[in-house]
Amino acid sequence: MQDNPFDLSGRVAIVTGAARGIGLSTATVLAQAGAVVVLTDLASEAFDRVESGLGKQGLSFEFAVLDVADQQAVDLLVADVARRHGRLDIMVNNAAVIDDSTPLTVTEAELDRVHAVNFKGVVFGSQAAARVMVAAGSGSIINVTSGVVDVATPTVTGYSTSKAAAAQYSRGLAMEVAASGVRVNTIAPGWTDTPMNERHVLREDGTIDAERKAAYVAMRAASAPMGIAGDPIDQAHAVLYLASDAARFVTGMVLRANGGATMPW
């Protein structure tokens, strides 16, 4: 085994939904560990900003526009990365959208929109990556679910059900490919200070109300036993562990970085 099990030098990773938040932090951490990272997102306008930040660090990265709900596009992207680099070692299915529907009000259209990205996107990305990894006899697939899979919530119905479906799918896939040397794990982030969660503190003109945000973050921090709010880097470090040789004996796991928010009482 390596002296440093977190060294990803020579490895190739794909991170979906990587233009901001947990995805961007994850892509950055994996690249800092030595991997060549392919960042994908629908928000191609963000790539210039991201490239400026990553380029200053001298990291190895590429960008690709990808709709994870388009199975053919996912298959082509994964196959292209594997062909050009001769391998694919790490697949992080992170791309997600959210809703504010309740169990009584959620519509078919809203379920379809959210599940297409959050569940089908995980399935498509996992299948495409697994084909490459099973043939190679190694690889790590990490699917980003959510802390909402552990609790009852009267809101974000499309989001919570899609994340629960992704978590269960990941466990089944982990069993199916374990003997091939491919590991499949999930992270279930607790509340994390990301752009997605800023929707609660926006003014009518779309700008962030700093005072409301500070109060909201403090409220979320107080809801966790550790009394702190999550940062995207916390989730990125969880992914790094699962992607690395430090987790070579770990598969089918749900890693909860959430300040203790969902531990049994």
C-alpha positions as CSV (number, residue, x, y, z in Angstrom):
1,M,0.0,0.0,0.0
2,Q,1.0,3.6,-0.5
3,D,2.8,5.5,2.3
4,N,0.2,8.2,1.8
5,P,-3.2,6.6,1.2
6,F,-4.7,9.9,0.3
7,D,-2.4,10.5,-2.6
8,L,-4.4,10.4,-5.8
9,S,-1.5,11.1,-8.2
10,G,-2.1,9.4,-11.6
11,R,-5.8,8.9,-11.0
12,V,-8.7,10.3,-13.0
13,A,-11.9,11.6,-11.5
14,I,-15.2,13.0,-12.8
15,V,-17.3,15.3,-10.5
16,T,-20.8,16.3,-11.6
17,G,-22.4,19.6,-10.5
18,A,-19.0,21.0,-10.0
19,A,-19.4,24.6,-10.8
20,R,-20.1,25.6,-7.2
21,G,-20.8,24.4,-3.7
22,I,-20.0,20.9,-2.6
23,G,-19.1,19.9,-6.2
24,L,-16.5,22.6,-6.7
25,S,-14.9,22.0,-3.3
26,T,-14.8,18.3,-4.0
27,A,-13.2,18.8,-7.4
28,T,-10.6,21.1,-5.9
29,V,-9.7,18.7,-3.1
30,L,-9.4,15.7,-5.4
31,A,-7.2,17.8,-7.7
32,Q,-5.1,19.0,-4.8
33,A,-4.6,15.3,-3.9
34,G,-3.1,14.7,-7.3
35,A,-6.0,13.5,-9.5
36,V,-6.8,14.8,-12.9
37,V,-10.4,16.0,-12.4
38,V,-13.1,16.5,-15.0
39,L,-15.6,19.0,-13.7
40,T,-19.1,18.8,-15.3
41,D,-22.0,21.1,-15.0
42,L,-24.9,22.7,-16.9
43,A,-23.8,26.1,-15.8
44,S,-21.0,26.6,-18.4
45,E,-21.0,30.3,-17.7
46,A,-19.3,29.6,-14.3
47,F,-16.4,27.8,-15.9
48,D,-14.3,30.9,-16.4
49,R,-14.6,31.8,-12.8
50,V,-13.8,28.3,-11.7
51,E,-10.9,28.0,-14.1
52,S,-9.3,31.2,-12.8
53,G,-9.4,29.8,-9.2
54,L,-8.1,26.3,-10.0
55,G,-5.5,27.5,-12.5
56,K,-3.8,29.7,-9.9
57,Q,-3.2,26.5,-7.9
58,G,-1.6,24.7,-10.8
59,L,-4.1,21.8,-10.6
60,S,-4.9,19.3,-13.4
61,F,-8.5,19.8,-14.5
62,E,-10.9,19.8,-17.4
63,F,-14.4,21.1,-18.0
64,A,-17.4,19.6,-19.7
65,V,-21.0,20.7,-20.1
66,L,-23.2,17.9,-19.0
67,D,-26.9,17.3,-18.3
68,V,-26.8,14.3,-16.0
69,A,-30.5,13.6,-16.8
70,D,-29.4,12.7,-20.3
71,Q,-28.3,9.1,-20.3
72,Q,-26.7,9.2,-23.7
73,A,-24.7,12.3,-22.8
74,V,-23.5,10.8,-19.6
75,D,-22.4,7.6,-21.4
76,L,-20.6,9.5,-24.0
77,L,-18.8,11.8,-21.5
78,V,-17.6,8.9,-19.3
79,A,-16.5,6.8,-22.3
80,D,-14.6,9.8,-23.7
81,V,-12.8,10.5,-20.4
82,A,-11.8,6.9,-20.0
83,R,-10.6,6.7,-23.6
84,R,-8.5,9.8,-23.5
85,H,-7.0,9.1,-20.2
86,G,-6.9,5.4,-20.4
87,R,-8.7,5.0,-17.1
88,L,-11.4,6.3,-14.7
89,D,-10.8,5.8,-11.0
90,I,-13.3,8.1,-9.3
91,M,-16.8,9.1,-10.1
92,V,-18.6,11.6,-7.9
93,N,-22.3,12.0,-8.7
94,N,-23.1,15.3,-7.0
95,A,-25.3,17.3,-9.4
96,A,-28.7,18.1,-7.8
97,V,-31.7,20.3,-7.9
98,I,-34.2,21.1,-5.1
99,D,-37.9,21.9,-4.7
100,D,-40.1,23.2,-1.9
101,S,-43.0,20.9,-2.4
102,T,-44.9,19.2,0.5
103,P,-46.1,15.6,0.4
104,L,-49.7,16.9,-0.3
105,T,-48.8,19.5,-2.9
106,V,-45.9,17.9,-4.9
107,T,-46.9,17.5,-8.6
108,E,-45.9,14.9,-11.1
109,A,-44.0,17.6,-13.1
110,E,-42.0,18.5,-10.0
111,L,-41.3,14.9,-9.2
112,D,-40.1,14.3,-12.7
113,R,-37.9,17.4,-12.8
114,V,-36.2,16.6,-9.5
115,H,-35.9,12.8,-9.8
116,A,-34.5,13.2,-13.3
117,V,-31.4,14.9,-11.9
118,N,-31.1,13.6,-8.3
119,F,-32.0,10.0,-8.9
120,K,-31.7,9.1,-12.6
121,G,-28.5,11.2,-12.8
122,V,-27.0,9.1,-10.1
123,V,-28.1,5.9,-11.8
124,F,-26.8,7.0,-15.2
125,G,-23.4,8.2,-13.8
126,S,-22.9,5.2,-11.7
127,Q,-23.7,2.8,-14.5
128,A,-21.4,4.5,-17.0
129,A,-18.6,4.6,-14.5
130,A,-19.1,1.1,-13.3
131,R,-18.8,-0.3,-16.8
132,V,-15.3,1.2,-17.1
133,M,-14.3,0.3,-13.5
134,V,-15.5,-3.3,-13.5
135,A,-13.5,-3.9,-16.6
136,A,-10.4,-2.4,-14.9
137,G,-11.0,-4.3,-11.7
138,S,-10.9,-1.2,-9.5
139,G,-12.6,2.2,-8.9
140,S,-14.6,4.3,-6.5
141,I,-18.1,5.6,-7.0
142,I,-19.3,8.2,-4.5
143,N,-22.9,9.4,-4.7
144,V,-24.0,12.5,-2.8
145,T,-27.3,12.1,-1.1
146,S,-28.5,14.2,1.9
147,G,-29.2,14.2,5.6
148,V,-32.9,14.4,4.7
149,V,-32.8,10.7,4.0
150,D,-32.5,10.1,7.8
151,V,-35.4,12.3,9.0
152,A,-39.0,13.1,8.2
153,T,-39.6,16.4,6.5
154,P,-42.8,18.1,5.4
155,T,-41.0,20.1,2.7
156,V,-38.6,19.4,-0.3
157,T,-40.6,16.3,-1.1
158,G,-39.1,15.8,-4.6
159,Y,-35.6,16.3,-3.2
160,S,-35.9,14.0,-0.2
161,T,-37.5,11.2,-2.0
162,S,-35.0,11.4,-4.9
163,K,-32.1,11.4,-2.4
164,A,-33.5,8.4,-0.6
165,A,-33.8,6.5,-3.9
166,A,-30.2,7.4,-4.7
167,A,-29.1,6.1,-1.3
168,Q,-30.9,2.8,-1.7
169,Y,-29.7,2.4,-5.3
170,S,-26.1,2.9,-4.2
171,R,-26.3,0.2,-1.6
172,G,-27.6,-2.3,-4.1
173,L,-24.9,-1.3,-6.6
174,A,-22.2,-1.7,-4.0
175,M,-23.3,-5.3,-3.5
176,E,-23.4,-6.0,-7.2
177,V,-19.9,-4.8,-8.0
178,A,-18.1,-5.5,-4.8
179,A,-16.4,-8.7,-6.0
180,S,-15.0,-6.8,-9.1
181,G,-13.0,-4.5,-6.9
182,V,-15.2,-1.5,-7.4
183,R,-16.4,0.4,-4.3
184,V,-19.7,2.3,-4.1
185,N,-20.4,4.7,-1.2
186,T,-22.5,7.7,-0.4
187,I,-22.1,10.8,1.6
188,A,-25.2,12.2,3.3
189,P,-24.4,15.9,4.0
190,G,-25.9,17.7,6.9
191,W,-27.0,21.3,6.4
192,T,-24.1,22.9,4.4
193,D,-23.6,26.6,3.5
194,T,-24.0,26.3,-0.3
195,P,-25.5,28.5,-3.0
196,M,-28.5,26.1,-3.1
197,N,-29.3,26.9,0.5
198,E,-29.1,30.6,0.0
199,R,-32.5,30.6,-1.6
200,H,-33.9,31.1,1.9
201,V,-32.2,34.5,2.3
202,L,-32.6,36.1,-1.1
203,R,-34.1,39.6,-1.6
204,E,-36.8,40.2,-4.2
205,D,-34.0,41.3,-6.6
206,G,-32.2,38.0,-6.2
207,T,-29.3,39.4,-4.1
208,I,-28.4,37.9,-0.8
209,D,-29.5,39.6,2.4
210,A,-26.4,39.3,4.5
211,E,-28.1,39.9,7.8
212,R,-30.8,37.3,7.1
213,K,-28.1,34.8,6.0
214,A,-26.1,35.2,9.1
215,A,-29.1,34.6,11.2
216,Y,-30.1,31.6,9.1
217,V,-26.7,30.0,9.3
218,A,-26.6,30.5,13.1
219,M,-30.0,28.9,13.4
220,R,-28.9,25.9,11.3
221,A,-25.6,25.6,13.3
222,A,-27.6,25.6,16.6
223,S,-29.7,22.7,15.3
224,A,-26.6,20.3,15.3
225,P,-25.1,18.9,18.5
226,M,-21.7,20.3,17.6
227,G,-23.1,23.8,17.2
228,I,-21.5,24.5,13.9
229,A,-22.7,24.9,10.3
230,G,-21.3,22.7,7.6
231,D,-19.0,24.1,4.9
232,P,-18.6,22.5,1.4
233,I,-15.0,21.6,2.3
234,D,-16.3,19.3,5.1
235,Q,-18.2,17.2,2.4
236,A,-15.2,17.4,0.1
237,H,-13.0,15.8,2.7
238,A,-15.5,13.0,3.2
239,V,-15.4,12.3,-0.5
240,L,-11.6,12.4,-0.5
241,Y,-11.6,9.7,2.1
242,L,-14.0,7.4,0.2
243,A,-12.1,8.0,-3.1
244,S,-8.8,7.2,-1.6
245,D,-6.9,4.0,-0.6
246,A,-7.6,4.9,3.0
247,A,-11.1,3.5,2.3
248,R,-10.0,0.4,0.3
249,F,-12.0,-1.8,2.7
250,V,-15.1,0.4,2.7
251,T,-18.1,-0.1,0.4
252,G,-21.9,0.3,0.8
253,M,-21.3,3.0,3.4
254,V,-23.2,6.1,4.1
255,L,-20.8,8.7,5.5
256,R,-22.7,11.5,7.4
257,A,-20.7,14.7,7.9
258,N,-23.4,16.6,9.7
259,G,-22.2,17.8,13.1
260,G,-24.1,15.0,14.8
261,A,-27.5,16.2,13.5
262,T,-28.9,12.7,12.8
263,M,-27.1,10.6,15.4
264,P,-29.4,8.4,17.6
265,W,-30.4,10.0,20.9
